Every structure is written in structure tokens, then in C-alpha cells.
Amino acid sequence: MSDILRRRVSRRRALSSAAKAAVGAGVAAVIGWGAAGYFATQAARTVTKTVTVERTVTVGTTVKETVKPPMGGEPPKPDRLIVRTWGEPFDKALMDAVGKSFQDKYGIKIEFDYTEDNEIQPKLIQLVSAGKQPPIDVNWTTSVNAMREALWGLAIDLTPEDVPNLDGMKPVAKPEPIEGYAGWPFVNIYAYTTSLAYRTDQVDEPPKSWRELWDPKYEKSLGLYDDGFGFITVLAKLAGLKLPDDLTDPAKMEPVWDLLRDLKPTIGGLGEDPDHFNWLLTGQFKFVATLTANAFAAKSEGAPVAWTVPEEGVDMQTDALYVLRNLPPEREYWAKKLVNEALTPEAQTRLAEFLGLPTLHKEADYPDWMDEDPASPTKPEDFEKMIIIPIRVRVEHENYWFEKFVEIVSE
């Protein structure tokens, strides 16, 4: 199995489990309390950057005093920073693209924490709400999880003053405003899409519109995710919903579910990334609506596979970085430096190369194949073909979408 598939298997499991995990009753009250509640109980904290120096007063006598650093001074450096991430190749990509240059520049080691989102979220909520230091400094997670965790008050503000490379990011990198945050609670660092993959030995011309899949000639020809991931927003676009507003109203979602019921004869299989990869590899289905990386992986294995962006567009989502709340001031300072390092054009270029995903800095360079790939948005006009739903809308409503999808396909 290729590295691309392995990372997608791990990544989808993390995304799905975190989105659907039931948090224990002991933490539920804190979640309901949310960011607004957290901020309301916290005194405004002004961080004064200080350094500790040793000054010899008399022979054999040394005292320590805390002073403000000189102009351009920096607080003490921790020996390491801890970043929560997924396993290989995400950890390797972050180290190669960001960690090595950060370590060389500042002499601070980068270590990784591989705890799954659904496991670490309750721990972070308990520690941060109690005013205690969390076990990680930076979280690399899906933007849906980052939004959820920001709403819980787990993230600090990021501003161009402290993270100057924020100014170089594309508009889609900035999340929508959240009550209690003046700046960026997190930053989206690259995009990924759910495109329509197909077997070129079974399909002469790819569909120009998703609507073509309702043709009876395609009976049992389509593979989807088992919860509708990446496809429900396509259905909403086809149903003529006003996006994103109508996605928040169950009554207005009925045309979406009617379309899904009509599509059931076309659906041949429901599964996760390993299934999608195998379907494309073996040609079990002509079409699979899947994360584009799965199609790329099957093609890399020699399967006659391609993918397309139908005229209605494809679902696009992002992953994000943020700095945890309640870090000691010096750790917070250097954690921001690490995020800033991840946002340089050079780091964003390397991440695009290592992950095969379009990063979001305006000046990042991309591999030639990515510039030509319709499912990899690198230029402003590419984003016009993407179905981009505000992250908070996903956080607040996608569990309902997933449950309804499962209910209908199981009828």
C-alpha cells in the first residue's frame, strides 16, 4: 500500500472519529460553556517578554533578576516544542518542510505527539478550563477540529504582529471570526478535495456534470464514503440550495435527501479510503467520489484512473495549525515562531511537494502536475470551482448530515 494511501487511511479515521466521537458527560458542560464562557471568566492577560540574567555582585555571590529584554530581545528558549500530528508521512513532511529549518534557526527541537483527536480533545478541555498547561504546544489538525477546539476556547489569538507570515496567506487560509478572538484562532495551511475519480478503461468521457450519474446506464457504478463525506455539499449544489445558509435548516435540506434517494440505484458501494483505493485499483466501480489522493495513489500503482471536477464543483476542505492556550509565555512565544516558520513561502512550497497538496501561501511554488490538476486549487480561478462551506457551519451541522445520509442509504 502506498504512503499516500496510508496517510489518507489514518487521516480519514482521525477526521471521522473526532467528528463523531461522543465526549464524556464530565466534559460536556465545558463544551457547552464554549469559548465565550471561557473568555468571560479569564482576566485579560498581558504577556511581558522577560529574560533572566545572572549578575555577579561580589566574589562568590550570584543573584538572578528578571528584566525586560533589550530591543529585539527574545525570551528564553525551551529545549523542545511538541506538535500533535498524524503519523507518517505527515510528521515527516512537517519535519522536513518546517522542523529542520526551525531547529537550525533557533536551536529548539521539534517533537511529535500522535494522540488521536477524539482522545486528546477531552484532555485539552479539562486542562485548559482548569487553567493548567496542556501537553502540546501546537496542534496540526483538520480545520473542522480546529474550529471546534477554538470554540471551546483552546486556542490563542494569532496576529500578524506575532506571526507576520499570516499577511502572505490566501484569503481561504483565514477562518471566519469567532467570538472572543480578535485575530486568527488558527490558520488553514493547505487544501484537499473530494473529486470524481473514474476508470479510464470503462469511461470514455468523464461526466461534465454530477447530474449525469443519475442516468440508469450507471446502475451500481458509483462508490461513495459511507457517511457521505465530500458528497453531501455536491448534492446541496445540485438541489439548488443557497449555500451555506440552507445547509443549516433541516427543512430546506429535504431536496438534498430526495436527490440521494433517487441516486440509490447508482450507488454500488459505500466505504472508507481502503475501499475506495481498491475499487479504483480493481475497477469494481466506474466512478468513486473520493479524496483526490486516493485516485492519485491508484494511478501511481498503475491503474487506469483519472479524476475530474464537474461543472458544479467539488467539495474542498483544509487542515490547520494553532497554538494552545495556557502555555508559559516563553513557550507561547516560540510556538508562534514555529507557526510563522510553517507559513513561509519556502516551507509552504516544501509542504506542497512532500504532501502533494496545494498549500495556501500566495507566493508558494507548486509542482507542475499540481498547477495542471483541476482538483488542486493553486490559482484564484481554481477556487471558483470549489464548494467551500464555512468551517463553523460544518462543525455545527455535519453530524446531522452524516446521520441523515446513513439513514437514507440504509433504507
C-alpha positions in Angstrom: 0.0 0.0 0.0 1.4 3.4 -1.0 2.4 6.1 1.5 -0.3 8.3 0.1 -3.0 5.7 0.9 -1.6 5.1 4.3 -1.7 8.7 5.3 -5.3 9.0 3.9 -6.4 5.9 5.8 -5.0 7.3 9.1 -6.2 10.8 8.3 -9.8 10.0 7.5 -10.1 7.8 10.6 -8.9 10.7 12.7 -11.3 13.1 10.9 -14.3 10.8 11.2 -13.7 9.7 14.7 -13.2 13.2 16.0 -16.3 14.5 14.3 -18.5 11.7 15.6 -16.9 11.0 19.0 -19.2 11.3 22.0 -17.4 13.3 24.6 -18.0 12.1 28.2 -20.7 13.7 30.4 -18.0 15.1 32.7 -16.7 17.2 29.8 -20.0 18.0 28.1 -20.7 21.0 30.4 -17.3 22.5 29.5 -18.0 22.1 25.8 -21.4 23.8 26.1 -19.7 26.6 28.0 -17.6 27.3 24.9 -15.2 30.0 24.0 -17.4 32.8 25.1 -17.7 31.3 28.6 -14.0 30.7 28.8 -13.1 34.2 27.8 -15.7 35.7 30.1 -14.0 34.1 33.2 -10.4 35.0 32.2 -8.8 38.2 33.1 -7.1 39.8 30.2 -3.5 38.5 30.1 -0.7 40.8 29.0 2.5 38.9 28.3 5.6 40.8 29.1 8.6 39.1 27.4 11.3 38.8 30.0 14.7 37.2 30.3 16.6 36.0 33.3 20.2 37.2 33.6 22.8 36.4 36.2 24.8 39.4 37.6 27.8 39.0 39.9 27.6 41.3 42.9 30.6 40.2 44.9 33.0 37.4 44.6 31.3 34.1 45.2 27.8 35.7 45.1 25.4 35.4 42.2 21.9 36.8 42.1 19.2 36.4 39.5 16.9 39.1 38.4 14.2 39.3 35.8 14.5 42.2 33.3 12.8 43.3 30.1 14.9 42.2 27.1 16.7 44.8 25.0 15.2 46.0 21.8 14.9 42.9 19.6 15.5 40.6 22.5 13.8 37.2 22.9 12.5 35.2 25.9 14.3 32.0 27.0 14.2 29.1 24.6 12.6 25.8 25.6 14.7 22.8 24.7 11.8 21.5 22.6 8.3 22.2 21.3 5.6 19.5 21.0 3.3 19.3 17.9 0.3 17.0 17.8 0.1 15.5 14.3 -0.8 12.4 12.4 1.8 9.7 11.7 3.9 9.2 8.6 4.1 10.9 6.2 2.5 14.0 7.9 5.1 14.0 10.7 8.0 13.6 8.2 6.6 16.3 5.9 6.4 18.7 8.8 9.9 17.9 10.0 11.4 18.2 6.5 9.5 21.3 5.4 9.4 23.2 8.7 11.1 21.5 11.6 14.6 21.3 10.3 14.8 24.9 9.3 13.2 25.9 12.7 15.7 23.8 14.6 18.7 25.2 12.6 17.5 28.8 13.0 16.6 28.7 16.7 18.1 25.6 18.2 14.8 24.3 19.5 13.9 20.6 18.9 10.5 19.6 17.5 8.8 16.5 18.9 5.5 15.0 17.9 2.5 13.8 19.8 0.4 11.2 17.9 -2.7 11.2 20.1 -5.8 10.9 18.1 -8.1 14.0 18.1 -11.0 12.2 19.9 -8.6 11.2 22.6 -6.8 14.4 23.2 -9.8 16.8 23.0 -11.3 15.9 26.4 -7.8 16.2 28.0 -7.2 19.6 26.5 -10.7 20.8 27.6 -10.1 19.7 31.1 -6.6 21.2 31.4 -7.3 24.5 29.7 -10.6 25.1 31.5 -8.7 24.5 34.8 -6.1 27.0 33.9 -3.4 24.3 33.5 -0.7 23.9 30.9 -1.7 21.5 28.0 0.6 18.6 27.0 1.2 20.0 23.5 2.2 23.4 22.2 0.9 23.4 18.6 -1.9 21.3 17.1 -1.9 20.3 13.5 -5.4 19.0 12.8 -8.4 19.3 10.4 -9.8 22.8 10.2 -13.2 21.4 11.4 -11.5 20.2 14.6 -9.5 23.4 14.9 -12.8 25.4 14.7 -14.4 23.1 17.2 -11.5 23.5 19.6 -11.3 27.2 19.1 -15.0 27.5 20.0 -14.1 25.6 23.2 -11.5 28.2 24.0 -8.5 26.0 23.5 -6.6 28.3 21.0 -4.9 31.6 21.4 -5.1 34.6 19.0 -2.6 34.7 16.2 -1.9 38.2 14.8 0.4 39.4 12.1 2.3 41.3 14.8 3.5 38.0 16.3 3.1 35.8 13.2 3.9 38.1 10.3 3.6 35.5 7.6 -0.1 35.5 8.1 -0.2 38.5 5.8 1.1 36.4 2.9 -1.6 33.8 3.1 -4.5 33.4 0.7 -8.0 34.5 1.9 -9.1 30.9 2.3 -6.4 30.5 4.9 -8.2 32.7 7.4 -11.2 31.2 9.3 -14.4 33.1 9.8 -14.5 35.3 13.0 -15.1 33.7 16.4 -16.5 35.5 19.4 -13.7 36.2 21.9 -10.9 36.2 19.3 -9.6 39.4 17.9 -7.1 37.7 15.4 -6.8 34.3 13.8 -7.7 31.4 16.2 -6.0 29.1 13.7 -4.6 29.2 10.2 -5.5 26.9 7.3 -2.3 25.7 5.7 -3.4 23.6 2.7 -6.5 22.3 0.9 -7.8 18.9 -0.2 -10.7 18.0 -2.4 -13.2 15.2 -3.0 -13.2 14.8 -6.7 -15.0 12.4 -9.1 -12.4 9.6 -9.9 -13.1 7.2 -12.7 -11.7 4.2 -14.6 -10.5 5.3 -18.0 -10.9 1.8 -19.3 -14.6 1.9 -18.5 -15.5 5.5 -19.1 -14.8 7.1 -22.5 -15.7 10.7 -21.5 -15.9 11.8 -17.9 -19.2 13.4 -16.8 -19.3 17.2 -17.3 -22.0 17.4 -14.6 -22.6 15.4 -11.5 -26.2 15.0 -12.7 -25.1 12.5 -15.3 -24.6 9.9 -12.5 -28.4 9.7 -12.2 -28.6 8.1 -15.7 -29.9 4.5 -15.4 -27.0 3.3 -17.5 -24.8 3.8 -14.5 -26.6 1.5 -12.2 -24.3 0.2 -9.4 -21.4 2.2 -10.9 -20.6 4.7 -8.1 -18.6 4.3 -4.9 -19.1 6.9 -2.0 -17.9 7.4 1.5 -20.1 5.6 4.0 -21.2 8.8 5.7 -21.4 11.0 2.5 -18.2 12.8 3.3 -17.4 15.2 0.4 -20.6 14.5 -1.4 -23.4 16.0 0.6 -22.4 19.5 -0.4 -22.4 18.4 -4.0 -26.0 17.2 -3.6 -26.9 20.5 -2.0 -25.5 22.4 -5.0 -27.4 20.1 -7.4 -30.6 20.6 -5.4 -30.3 24.4 -5.8 -29.8 25.2 -2.2 -28.5 28.6 -1.2 -25.1 27.8 0.2 -24.2 27.9 3.0 -27.4 29.2 4.6 -29.8 26.4 3.6 -27.4 23.8 4.9 -28.3 24.9 8.4 -32.0 24.3 8.0 -33.2 20.7 8.1 -36.4 21.6 6.3 -34.5 23.2 3.4 -32.3 20.1 3.2 -35.2 17.8 2.1 -34.4 18.3 -1.7 -30.9 17.1 -0.9 -32.2 13.9 0.6 -34.7 13.4 -2.2 -31.8 13.5 -4.7 -29.9 11.0 -2.6 -32.9 8.6 -2.6 -33.1 8.9 -6.4 -29.4 8.2 -6.7 -29.5 4.9 -4.7 -29.7 2.7 -7.8 -26.4 4.2 -9.0 -24.6 3.6 -5.7 -22.7 0.4 -5.9 -20.6 0.6 -2.7 -20.1 2.6 0.5 -16.8 2.5 2.3 -13.7 4.3 3.5 -10.4 5.1 1.9 -9.0 1.5 1.7 -12.2 0.5 -0.1 -12.0 3.5 -2.5 -8.4 2.7 -3.3 -9.3 -1.0 -4.0 -12.3 -0.1 -6.1 -10.2 2.1 -8.3 -7.4 -0.4 -8.4 -9.6 -3.3 -9.4 -12.2 -1.4 -11.5 -15.1 -2.7 -9.3 -16.9 0.6 -10.0 -16.6 3.1 -12.8 -16.8 6.1 -10.5 -15.7 6.9 -7.0 -16.3 10.2 -5.3 -13.2 10.2 -3.2 -10.3 12.2 -1.7 -8.2 13.0 -4.8 -5.2 11.5 -3.1 -6.8 8.1 -3.3 -7.2 8.4 -7.1 -3.6 9.6 -7.3 -2.5 6.6 -5.3 -4.4 4.1 -7.5 -3.0 5.7 -10.6 0.5 5.6 -9.1 0.0 1.8 -8.7 -0.6 1.6 -12.5 -4.4 1.5 -12.5 -6.1 3.3 -15.5 -7.5 6.0 -13.3 -8.2 9.7 -13.7 -10.3 12.3 -11.9 -12.4 15.3 -12.9 -14.1 18.4 -11.4 -17.6 18.5 -12.8 -19.1 21.9 -13.6 -20.9 22.2 -10.3 -17.6 22.0 -8.5 -16.1 19.7 -5.8 -16.1 19.8 -2.0 -12.9 21.4 -0.6 -11.7 21.4 2.9 -8.5 22.3 4.8 -6.1 21.4 7.6 -4.9 23.9 10.2 -2.3 24.8 12.8 -3.0 26.6 16.1 -1.2 27.4 19.3 -2.6 26.1 22.6 -3.9 28.4 25.4 -2.2 28.4 28.9 1.3 27.8 27.7 4.1 29.6 29.7 4.9 32.9 28.0 8.2 31.7 26.6 6.6 28.6 25.1 3.8 30.6 23.6 6.3 33.0 22.0 8.3 30.2 20.4 5.2 28.2 19.4 4.1 31.3 17.4 7.5 31.4 15.8 7.1 27.8 14.7 3.7 28.5 13.1 5.3 31.5 11.4 8.0 29.2 10.1 5.4 26.9 8.7 3.9 29.8 6.8 7.0 31.0 4.9 6.8 30.6 1.1 9.7 28.2 1.2 8.0 26.0 3.9 4.7 26.1 2.0 6.4 25.1 -1.2 8.1 22.2 0.5 4.9 21.0 2.2 3.1 21.1 -1.2 5.9 18.9 -2.6 6.0 16.4 0.3 2.2 16.1 0.8 1.1 16.5 -2.8 -1.5 19.1 -1.6 -1.9 22.7 -2.5 -0.7 24.9 0.3 -2.2 28.4 0.9 0.6 31.0 0.8 0.3 33.4 -2.1 3.9 33.0 -3.1 4.3 29.2 -2.7 5.5 27.3 -5.7 3.8 24.1 -6.8 4.8 21.0 -8.7 3.9 21.3 -12.4 1.4 18.5 -12.2 -0.4 20.3 -9.4 -0.7 23.5 -11.4 -2.4 21.4 -14.1 -4.7 19.4 -11.9 -8.3 20.7 -11.8 -8.8 19.2 -8.3 -5.8 21.0 -6.8 -6.6 24.7 -6.4 -3.5 26.8 -6.8 -4.8 29.9 -8.6 -7.6 32.3 -7.7 -9.8 31.0 -10.6 -9.4 27.4 -9.3 -11.1 28.3 -6.1 -14.2 29.4 -8.0 -14.7 25.7 -8.9 -14.5 24.6 -5.3 -17.5 24.1 -3.0 -16.3 25.8 0.2 -18.5 25.8 3.2 -17.7 27.9 6.3 -16.0 25.7 8.8 -18.3 26.7 11.6 -21.3 25.5 9.6 -19.6 22.1 9.2 -18.9 22.0 12.9 -22.5 22.7 13.9 -24.3 20.7 11.3 -22.3 18.0 9.6 -23.1 15.3 12.2 -26.7 15.7 11.2 -25.8 15.5 7.5 -23.8 12.3 8.1 -26.5 10.7 10.2 -29.2 11.5 7.6 -27.1 10.2 4.8 -26.6 6.9 6.6 -30.3 6.7 7.4 -31.3 7.1 3.7 -28.8 4.8 2.1 -29.8 2.2 4.7 -33.5 2.3 3.9 
